[in-house]
Amino acid sequence: MPINKVEISTLPPGHGNHKEDSPFLSTSDSASKRSDYYDKNLALFEEELDIRPKVSSLLSRLVSYTNVTQGAKEHEEAESADASRRQSPNMGTLMGVYLPCLQNIFGVILFLRLTWIVGTAGVVQSFLIVLMCCSCTMLTAISMSAIATNGVVPAGGAYFMISRSLGPEFGGAVGLCFYLGTTFAAAMYILGAIEIFLKYLIPQAAIFHPADIHAGSGAMLNNMRVYGTICLSLMAVVVFVGVKYVNKLASLFLACVIISIVSIYAGAVKSIFHPPEFPICMLGNRTLSRDLFDVCGKTVVVGNDTVPSQLWKNFCSSENSSSAHCDEYFLHNNVTEIQGIPGLASGIIKENLWGDYMEKGQILEKASLPSVDVHGSMETFGFYVSADIATSFTLLVGIFFPSATGIMAGSNRSGDLRDAQKSIPIGTILAITTTSLVYFSSVVLFGACIEGVVLRDKFGDAVNKNLVVGTLSWPSPWVIVIGSFFSTVGAGLQSLTGAPRLLQAIAKDNIIPFLRVRDLLIYDRKKIYQMNTPHLFSPWCFSSLQYQFEFFLMCYLFVNLACAVQTLLRTPNWRPRFRYYHWALSFLGMSMCLALMFISSWYYAIVAMGIAGMIYKYIEYQGAEKEWGDGIRGLSLSAARYSLLRLEAGPPHTKNWRPQLLVLLKLDEDLHVKYPRMLTFASQLKAGKGLTIVGSVIQGNFLECYGETQASEQAIKNMMEIERVKGFCQVVVASKVREGIAHLIQSCGLGGMKHNTVVMGWPYGWRQSEDPRAWKTFINTVRCTTAAHLALMVPKNVSFYPSNHERFSDGYIDVWWIVHDGGMLMLLPFLLKQHKVWRKCKMRIFTVAQMDDNSIQMKKDLATFLYQLRLEAEVEVVEMLVKDRHSLIRMGSLYSDEEEETIEVLPEKNQMTWTSEKMEAERRNRNNAPENFRELISIKPDQSNVRRMHTAVKLNEVIVNRSHDARLVLLNMPGPPRNQEGDENYMEFLEVLTEGLERVLLVRGGGREVITIYS
Amino acid sequence: MPINKVEISTLPPGHGNHKEDSPFLSTSDSASKRSDYYDKNLALFEEELDIRPKVSSLLSRLVSYTNVTQGAKEHEEAESADASRRQSPNMGTLMGVYLPCLQNIFGVILFLRLTWIVGTAGVVQSFLIVLMCCSCTMLTAISMSAIATNGVVPAGGAYFMISRSLGPEFGGAVGLCFYLGTTFAAAMYILGAIEIFLKYLIPQAAIFHPADIHAGSGAMLNNMRVYGTICLSLMAVVVFVGVKYVNKLASLFLACVIISIVSIYAGAVKSIFHPPEFPICMLGNRTLSRDLFDVCGKTVVVGNDTVPSQLWKNFCSSENSSSAHCDEYFLHNNVTEIQGIPGLASGIIKENLWGDYMEKGQILEKASLPSVDVHGSMETFGFYVSADIATSFTLLVGIFFPSATGIMAGSNRSGDLRDAQKSIPIGTILAITTTSLVYFSSVVLFGACIEGVVLRDKFGDAVNKNLVVGTLSWPSPWVIVIGSFFSTVGAGLQSLTGAPRLLQAIAKDNIIPFLRVRDLLIYDRKKIYQMNTPHLFSPWCFSSLQYQFEFFLMCYLFVNLACAVQTLLRTPNWRPRFRYYHWALSFLGMSMCLALMFISSWYYAIVAMGIAGMIYKYIEYQGAEKEWGDGIRGLSLSAARYSLLRLEAGPPHTKNWRPQLLVLLKLDEDLHVKYPRMLTFASQLKAGKGLTIVGSVIQGNFLECYGETQASEQAIKNMMEIERVKGFCQVVVASKVREGIAHLIQSCGLGGMKHNTVVMGWPYGWRQSEDPRAWKTFINTVRCTTAAHLALMVPKNVSFYPSNHERFSDGYIDVWWIVHDGGMLMLLPFLLKQHKVWRKCKMRIFTVAQMDDNSIQMKKDLATFLYQLRLEAEVEVVEMLVKDRHSLIRMGSLYSDEEEETIEVLPEKNQMTWTSEKMEAERRNRNNAPENFRELISIKPDQSNVRRMHTAVKLNEVIVNRSHDARLVLLNMPGPPRNQEGDENYMEFLEVLTEGLERVLLVRGGGREVITIYS
């Protein structure tokens, strides 16, 4: 037996479409070893042991299987080709998860923007911002841990988790978005690195220089383009040379970050005793931009002269101190110098507790300084430090949030981890805890050490273009500058190595056709970087960094969603080893992700969702035929169950009545549908909506007929597909067909979704057949439907009914409304007319006026009634007076009033006839053979039967006369006789009643109202 | 027969919970006239005619009913008391719908804000704004028309439509919000009227005056409070005196509006030939506020002296023209005067085509004028006309939208309309068309006639505080001022009369308990106004006018939703006489409403939705027991159908396997559940999730047992409620119980929601019973489940199973894993442990090692396997070696290896025994009566049976030995013998196997994997 490779298949061969087969042994495999199982000890189970594995033999194979590298079989197979090239996964929690997470989470924001956030929002609100972002990621990490410990997680991380929990569509969409986000993140890191490089490290290296102080962004962008290309090329080289170098470099870079952070703490501590010297020059309470003058004062003493300083020259029109026209604000306010870093002991934190949100262009002011409130001219505003954008709490949240992302860095390496299920939760949660603590303490330290105007000074204009956080650090600002530069480069490298790995995992699953490139399946870094590169340097990339966070947040959202859904659905398979999750936490995390998405920018959020939605639809449209057992199926199940239970709460209102059909089909000997037009009719009646159950009965013994049942169900389903009937199929095996039908009528449907109407074929050959079962089954079914309070429809001559491709371009659907048993007769033509076939038919309603009826009033009333019902129909009242012999004669009847008691009808044994000439002949025939009919009704030759037959004949005459050219005639179906003896007569009545009509639908109401005039 | 009042009830007495009964006749009513129906002509249908009305007699009664005042019966009844006081509904389309709509739609916005909107957004974008808002209301009107023409619409308008289409919860929530919106609207109209009154009509009337020019809002607010109270009191008097006066006043007010609009058109036409004189004074390109100076020039000539003008004094520090220190901008720019209304022929429209969105405080500038670009000092900014708020496209949409609302004014009067179904669509759509045309033309005319800076001048500061639109009108601005004042007052009156009518309609439906005040049910205007009044003058009202539009929009949204849902669901009852609707239009309208809600202000939108949500939940919680046949039921049906069809697509993945139970219950003679603990066990196993179908069989003939079926279904449902089993119940009638069970197994469930596991009780008395059917039914069911590939669970001694209230605080659930038939044995304890009863039990897995097994390795393997499955369980491997005679003896067995061939088991006739002492005794007994057993197996005394019995005895010993103190023992159930002759032996084996155990669950897998190590 192979150790690393086990033959795997599920036990019954019919369940072959599970791609991830279970790790149990197949029958065929063990059949040869049957002798093993005939162990005397377990003789009681010997029949099971024939087909099922014994526990002991199973276990030994099982464990050798599960010792194989973690990973779904699919992944294994795909990778087995170059397995030799791959190193076995051997990374631990520290190197594999904790450190990568740490490095990804710490980023540019901590060094470049956190001081500014603390200054603008104040310590308290900054704390809140950090808390929000960190708790969002922490909640996501908890959800992720639960998913990651619920079974094997091979490569693919977040993508794998989402796709296996929520299905390939969601997985693919979110995975691809996450890939894009990671790519964008790499771009952001590179840009951050260049910003540090050009602004703080070597400003001389800038190639393009701003034309004037107010227009710096254009030149900066060009610089970034050039250096970005260089930087990316360098990184690509590093990555191309080898991932192991990246990992080695990563450690180096991470060391830089840690040193930087330590130097901040050291600086803070040092500031207690010996705060660093960073003086800021203030004019009144306004902060002056330091780089545009030298001495902080209105005058300088050169030799013995007091001459105007550089500052003076900036604000006044001439150097002459007396005659010059100076800015009003400059004139009225003094120049002072204050300490930029008062230090931890100074109590500056009191000033920084509450925020100072600024408008765009607002000058940074220190409220506690004295100032004469003059506006001053606008021209001088360039000399002050001013806000470059308007700020608000939500904006700051959006700016800070990116520094909490990166928590997937560990789980995305799941393929390289020794024990992913252990390392991911511990590593990720520890990394988040560490970084959160650093952020929280930094917020407090910054607020406690640094002067407010310096904090709010985004680009360090007041401190000589120094990095603000660098001014605090000890021993030197350069530690921070260099540290943050390397940290950023390192994070960029991490993203660049992570992104293609993600893409590869998606491509391997074969769910996205345009990724189904053979090359991608090989772990070919070069190709994938070539794919990545254009993203980075396309011009739109620079403006769409925002998408990165939206994509990340979307991914987090779906991780939370997957966890919440699975917890709430309580799938038996949801047994995470990580226990500290709760659906409420996941739900909270989900809400926070959604809120953050919209807070940071609602339009980007919508666009990002739109992109994800399109990918989803694309994958769905491409028909990803993956069955990974996603939670969506569980959702469907829950939805179905909930809806059905809800439906069951009460009987439906008349307004909501719609025919829910149970179509009883007859199968022929080869298990084919005998009258497919029954299904055609059903599909035309439903026009795609509501419930249709197709039932059929196989005569036999259930224990032996399982195969037959399956086959006929398949046959019926195929026919349903052809006839476009959306619905369910139910074939039962019964010893008698009659009993089977009775059971179908009783037990089809579920909960609130039960049929209320039975559609049954006419037993065409009943007269010819020697076997009385043919019509006994029919009448029994009619009785059953009545007993079960169901409506009944019997389409007669169903083979003449139109197919779904025919289109009636004119003609009528005629309703003969004789008894009102719920209004179904009126509703059916309306429903049929929803279908293309019948759309152009018109509806006519005939009703029968009798002796004492005022037929003119009746017609008027009927028209009003139909108006109220919002039905369009022609209305006709047919007078059928027994007394009016002339009319009967006019209608072609040959027998007179006197013959009424001895009415004669011939039980026809020949075929149906459809021409009126033939009918005439028939009728004449009947006259000639009255004995025959008497014989028939001699079973119980009472008055009632005679009267019934009389009605049937007369009604038939009237109907044929008026509706012979109708496309369809709907007719009340009389009820079967109370005692079974009259059954054969009843069949005869029905034949007579419908004779000479091409398509007849006999309708029997279920005893409740189905149509109403109310809305 | 009464003409106006007809006895109404549905036909079968069982369907009594429809509040809106159908207008058909009851049986009892027509029973006395049975003789009528025995008409010879319709003898065929005489049985139907016994219980169902004949068409002719039905019709005559029907029409006299439908001639009664429109309105649901409920409404009629409530109102019948004071019917005499009420005038019959007699309003036509023009007076009842068109004019009220017109008046409600035209409002303050047209006169007060449209010029400003045109100026700010430009003609093109204003056109777009108007188009958006008007098309939103037009789409809503289309949806509303469809709903209104789908049956009778009594009083209540929008509320009635939504509640009858989407249910009482939605209806109540939206209706109440709409009521609030209408109340707020009244407040808005009153405030608008006061603004016009105080600003343009009689500014002298102001009681409070602003302290300085920059702080006008506080005083204005106080003025509004005082005048608002006065105005409302006046209106209340008018309304209280009589609605008919309101209607008469309304016509007067509407005339004012129309005259105003005509005067605008007239003014526009006149401006072609003779534009009105409204000069505007400009400094540079800045607009000067006209009311702070007299002459538009830097100097004035008084006599022969050129002296500084008022304007000069404003901008300069002293009157001395030479030495004064003047504002820089004033110094460098010239004062010019331009024409405010250049007129239609001037081509000014080119300048006004594109908008000029302003920041707050930005000065209105005319770009085409020359200007020296100096900033000037801030102190002088008060002399210019500046924007009071920052504007954007979305803000303007939010400001304009209210002037498109009011489209419900007609439909809310549905109770007073002669033919609501005709009037509502025509009147509403015509009114919207009219107003839209007026708005579109106004936008163009304003843009074409008026100077841009005047348009952007919100309060007419540049034109001497005139109403800007008034400056255009002809013959006098006063026409507009007075017209707009009366228009506003009129609309306020309309709202005040409309709101209580709406509240009354809601209160009548009794769905909101706090409205269930008896007084409200009387048409008592006074009371309702007292209720309205506090809303109007509570301080928060002034700040929450925004909610009005949110509420209106929400109402529109739901009208659209109701139309879309009903169209998409294709309810047969959805047959609107208005044909020009489409679900896509409704959907578009819905989306626009939602978009507008969020565009105008997203936080108000969320709050409004929150309020509506709370009302919804309140109504739901109060349990509105209204069944109006809402569309939600149709949605449930569609959802259920869709989910079931989706589920059917493929067999579920192993990951998603969960037991879907079919619990077979036995009923006793009184149709009570015999073993309710079966349901308890099912509920514990499901813990509220997944499918449970409870099936039972009644022996008999279906045609006669309908009542019995219903009764037993009810009994089972009650028991299910008690035992908290959420699921479905299915009772079938069959001639043989065995057949009934076979049918249940075959045909329960629907589509993808089929049972996969059968739970069946043990046939306890089978040994005592003479009737072999007791155990034959059992074995047959076992065979059926096997044939249908279902799993089977047989809880033995189910009466000893814990109730739902018990809590096991310790103990074990023991699994005896002998054959692996899908892993169900391992899954079941996990599922049980989800329930409170079993939560604290621990799981133990025993497996049996045999001769050649390495039991230490097996234990290790099993532990690994369970780790992979994420199941926590103790693992034990029990060695059961035949060779090891000592162990057998140690376990208390008395018979040796040699006895194996003639093993003796006594068929016990006495009760089960549970102590091991008793068991010992039993076993000894058996030894004494070996003949008995031989007799038993003499049916087919083959080796196999002997071996089986041997296994049973030995296994039982091992199990009892290890698991005698377990809370529950799970055990593989051996399969039944292939040929039926061994059936009785089989029963005996099972008895022996499970003997001496308190609670045993025999489990037989369905032949497919149910547990997996994958996530």
Interface residues (C-beta under 8 A of the other chain):
Chain A: T10 L11 P12 H15 N17 H18 E20 S22 P23 F24 D39 K40 N41 L42 A43 L44 F45 E46 E47 E48 L49 R52 P53 K54 V55 S56 L58 L59 S60 L62 V63 T66 A72 I147 A148 T149 N150 G151 V152 V153 M161 R164 S165 E328 H375 S377 M378 E379 L569 R570 T571 P572 N573 R575 P576 R577 E627 W628 G629 R633 G634 S636 L637 S638 A639 A640 R641 S643 L644 L645 R646 L647 E648 G650 P651 P652 H653 T654 K655 N656 W657 R658 P659 A687 K689 G690 L691 I693 F702 L703 Y706 T709 K726 F728 Q730 V732 V733 A734 S735 E739 G740 A742 H743 L744 I745 Q746 S747 C748 G749 L750 G751 G752 M753 R783 C784 A787 A788 H789 W817 I818 V819 H820 D821 G822 L827 F830 L831 Q834 T847 V848 A849 Q850 M851 D853 Q857 M858 K860 D861 L862 T864 F865 Q868 L869 R870 L871 M880 L881 V882 S944 R947 R948 H950 T951 A952 K954 L955 N972 P974 G975 R978 F989 L993 G1005 G1007 R1008 E1009 V1010 I1011 T1012 I1013 Y1014 S1015
Chain B: T10 L11 P12 H15 N17 H18 E20 S22 P23 F24 D39 K40 N41 L42 A43 L44 F45 E46 E47 E48 L49 R52 P53 K54 V55 S56 L58 L59 S60 L62 V63 T66 A72 I147 A148 T149 N150 G151 V152 V153 M161 R164 S165 E328 H375 S377 M378 E379 L569 R570 T571 P572 N573 R575 P576 R577 E627 W628 G629 R633 G634 S636 L637 S638 A639 A640 R641 S643 L644 L645 R646 L647 E648 G650 P651 P652 H653 T654 K655 N656 W657 R658 P659 A687 K689 G690 L691 I693 F702 L703 Y706 T709 K726 F728 Q730 V732 V733 A734 S735 E739 G740 A742 H743 L744 I745 Q746 S747 C748 G749 L750 G751 G752 M753 R783 C784 A787 A788 H789 W817 I818 V819 H820 D821 G822 L827 F830 L831 Q834 T847 V848 A849 Q850 M851 D853 Q857 M858 K860 D861 L862 T864 F865 Q868 L869 R870 L871 M880 L881 V882 S944 R947 R948 H950 T951 A952 K954 L955 N972 P974 G975 R978 F989 L993 G1005 G1007 R1008 E1009 V1010 I1011 T1012 I1013 Y1014 S1015
